[in-house]
């Protein structure tokens, strides 16, 4: 069993990233955002990504839209679709990132 919060890497200068599981087919990562931090809009040509908010609140960026998010929310970014995350909340934001196939 994995408790994501136990593996969060909080950084004052940029989003913290840690890998919880990796195989040739799947990568499960954890993104830790201090208030105001973001993962810039980007796309992956050959993989799908699922974001699951573990704790906190912020904004999902998806194909030109900004979608509010909070703990429990899930977002799917299919291959080729621009996506990102921004912590617009007052506290920390912890997001699980699941990528298939693994990059």
N, C-alpha and C positions, 0 to 999 in steps of 0.2 A: 504494500500500500504506500502511496505517495501523498504527502500533505504539501501541496504547492507552496503555501506561505513559508514553510520551513526552508525552502530553497531560493527564496527571492534574493536578488542581488541589487540593493539600493545604491545608486550612485548620485552624487550631487551635480555632476557635469552632464550626464546624458542617461537615457533609458538603460536600465540594467537588463541583461539577458542571461538566462541559464537554460541548460538542456536537462529535461527530466527523463527523456527516453529517446533513443534513436536506433533505427534499423534501416535497411535499404528501402523499405516501403513507407516508413512513417517517422516523423520527428515531432516530439512533444516538447515545446519550449515554454518558458515563462518570461514575460516582459513586465518589468517593474518601473513605474513612472512616478517620480515626485511631482508635486503640483507644477503645472506649466510645461512639463516635458512632453515630447511627442515622438512618434515614429512617422517620418514623412511619408507622404503619398508615394506608393511604388506598386509594381505589379510583378507577378511571376508568370512567365510564359507557359511553363509546363507543370505547374502544380496548383492544387487547390489549398486554401487556408481557411481554418475555422478559428475564430476568436471566441473565448468564453471568459466573461468577466468574473473573476474570483472575488474581488473586493474593491470598493471605491466606485467612482463615477467619472464620466468623461464624455468624449465624442468619438464615434466611429466615422471615418472618412471612407466613403464607398462610391466610386464612379461619379464624382462631382457632387455627392450629397453629404450632408453632415447629420448623423443620427445620434441622438442622446443615448447613453448607455449607463447601466448600473449593474451591481452585483446580480448574477444570475442570467444576464442577457447573453445571447449568442449571435454571432454574425458569420455568414459564409461569404468568402471572397473567391469566386471561381477563377480558374487560370485566366490570365490576361486582363483581369478587371483591376483597375487602380484602387488601392485601399491603404489605410493608415489608422493611427490611433492618436488622440490628443487627450491629455489629462487636463480637463477644464474644471475639475472639482477642487475643493479646498484641502482635501487630504490625499493620501497615496492611492494609486491605482495599480491593481495587480491583474494581469490578463494572461490566460493560458492561450498559447498559439499552437495549433495542430496543423502540420503540413504533410500532404501526401501527393506524390511520393516525396520522400525525404530529399532535400536539396543536396 
